[in-house]
Every structure is written in structure tokens, then in C-alpha cells.
Amino acid sequence: MKSQILTAIEQFQIDTDLGLSSSPAYLRPKYFYDEEGSKIFQEIMNMPEYYLTDAEIEIFELNSKKIIEHISLTYDEILLLELGSGDGIKTEIFIKSCIESQLQLKYIPIDISSDILDELKAKFKINHPEIEIDARVGDYFQVLESLKQESEYKNVPKLVLFLGSNVGNFSNQETNQFIEHLKNILDPKDFFLIGFDLKKSPSVILPAYDDPRGITRRFNFNHLLRINRELNGNFDINKFDHHVSYDPLSGEVKSYLLANTNSTVVIGSIDKVFNFNKWDSIYMECSRKYSISDMEKVASDHGFQVLENYFDRNQYFCNSLWIRK
Ligand SMILES: C[S@@+](CC[C@H](N)C(=O)[O-])C[C@H]1O[C@@H](n2cnc3c(N)ncnc32)[C@H](O)[C@@H]1O
């Protein structure tokens, strides 16, 4: 049987149908990031409550040179691949350090949102015209698999970045599949720098996902509005409340939209009707917090060696540098 390549909109239809038909209902977080969602996420990164960005910026300011030293021991040139780059705000700090340390690089930011990649390219063109950028729009592994087929990128030393606690959005099973897949794509002695948000007081964690100005609430509702825009849906966001919880045992922050009344939603492009009873939930996103031992277990379970862990001054966040064994 021929494998069928789906368009982005067909995949969005299938995933939305699957998620809303499940019990309990869920939506996949990768669809947060249309043009509007990417803009709202930039607002989230600027919120005082969203400690993750400041912590990671501090880590790069304090440690970029140390990360580069590990790489420069073996290589003077590297392919810098970034999974879910967003606007590359932290990567820019690292790249400035690479330029100062004369580590040659080519930068391949990969993101599902073409709008945010356009913004990244425009910014780098002004700030770092000397850096060669080959931005790729698409899903992480679809792009990585296609890069693997390109002769230009075969047997070239790589540093893969996966920043901003993107890994926290995965379930344990998805994390294992993701890291295993990455191991199979990388060559021995390739590097991987991954961000983990660490377990800490719920009083610090919760406002980052449920802020008093309602920016995170808007981010979640934008997913429903995107379904209205792109799949001809008729969600009424006033009929849902945003709710966030933190479980200190599992380290999971979970975001939900809860129906505050009975409602019926029609999604025209998939010809489906979904009924919500009062207090039914739609599970929107998990953002998992890690302990150091959780993190190191993920590395060792999947053929990576931890070279060094880097922390911000508050010890809120960790960027962990791994090497593929
Ligand atoms: C939480 S933001 C983090 C952005 C950036 N890494 C940072 O730390 O500031 C997640 C980014 O990953 C992208 N993304 C989410 N799921 C993706 C997927 N499956 N494939 C490619 N990009 C994805 C989103 O568009 C978004 O820009």
C-alpha cells in the first residue's frame, strides 16, 4: 500500500477529531502555535510569572562558553539544529558566544510555525548576517528524517537544541519515544542540549501557567479559535473556563478547558458535532517538571551520556548537555 502524505490541515483535522472524540477529550499542544498563538506565546515569555525564559537566558549568559568548550575539544565546525526554535531568543545568546569563540556553525531552526521562523530569519539577518541559516518548517522528526537523506548533512558533527522545556509537554511514553528516535538519527559523538524545568514550589510554578492578566488563558482559548478559523468550527469560548493544576508527585502541570455550561459544537470541515456537558473537560497541555535524577535517567536509558548540567541562580531550570554514546 502506498503511504499517504497528509497536508498540515488534513493532519489538524484528524488530530482534532481524534482528540475531541476521546473520553476524556484532549487537544494536541502542537496546534497552539498558529500566527496568533506564536504571538501570544511571546507575550507569555515576557510575563514576570513565566520564570522559565529568564532562567534559561541566565543559563546561556553564564554558561555558553562552557558548552562551547566541550564541543571545541573535538570540532571546530558544527551543524546547530534546533527543534521547536520559536523566535530563537536564547539561541541568539549562544550563537553570539560561538562567533566570539570562533566555532563555525550553520544554524537549522525547525518549527511547525512558519510565521515564527520568518520572524527569526528577519532578526538574524539584521543581527548576525554572517550566520548561514537554513530554516525548515515542519514537525520535528519529519524534518530531521528528510535532513538525514540530504548528502550535505551526512556525517557532519551536530549539536541539537531542544530548549524551553519543550520536552515537558510530552507524556513519559512520548519522551521515551522522542529521545530514542533522536538517538537513532544522531551519530556517535553528536551533542544534545536539552532544557528541563525543575520541580519547585507550586507557588512559583502555577502562576506561570495561570497568570492574573489572563495571557495564558488567551493562549489556551486561541486553540479553540484556531479550530473555528481553520476547521470551520463554532466554539463559544465564553462557555469554557481555563483551569490549571500541579501534581508534585508526578511533576505535571496540566491545563484544561472546562465546560461551564452544556453546549454543542459543530466542526464543519470534518462534518462532526461534539456535545459538552457542564464541567466536561478538554485536556490542553501537560508541562512536566523534573528532578535531576529523572533527567539523568532519561539520558542513560537512551544511550546518551550527561556531560554537564547548567543551572540558573535560583536553580529553577536546567540545561543538560549530553553526548550520543
Ligand atoms: C514552548 S515554545 C518554545 C520555543 C523556544 N524553543 C523557546 O524555548 O523559547 C514551543 C515551540 O515549538 C514549536 N513546536 C511545537 N510542536 C512542534 C512540533 N511537533 N514540531 C515542530 N515544532 C513544534 C512551536 O511552534 C513553538 O515555536
The ligand as an ORCA input file, in Angstrom:
! r2SCAN-3c Opt
* xyz 0 1
  C       7.087     26.372     24.089
  S       7.608     27.048     22.533
  C       9.363     27.162     22.844
  C      10.108     27.998     21.844
  C      11.619     28.067     22.055
  N      12.240     26.759     21.987
  C      11.918     28.679     23.383
  O      12.428     27.987     24.253
  O      11.687     29.887     23.549
  C       7.473     25.636     21.504
  C       7.868     25.866     20.040
  O       7.916     24.577     19.415
  C       7.140     24.589     18.213
  N       6.566     23.235     18.074
  C       5.651     22.646     18.884
  N       5.421     21.383     18.482
  C       6.210     21.167     17.403
  C       6.431     20.058     16.557
  N       5.794     18.898     16.754
  N       7.330     20.181     15.553
  C       7.982     21.366     15.335
  N       7.816     22.461     16.122
  C       6.948     22.358     17.137
  C       6.115     25.693     18.403
  O       5.664     26.247     17.190
  C       6.878     26.699     19.269
  O       7.542     27.667     18.499
*
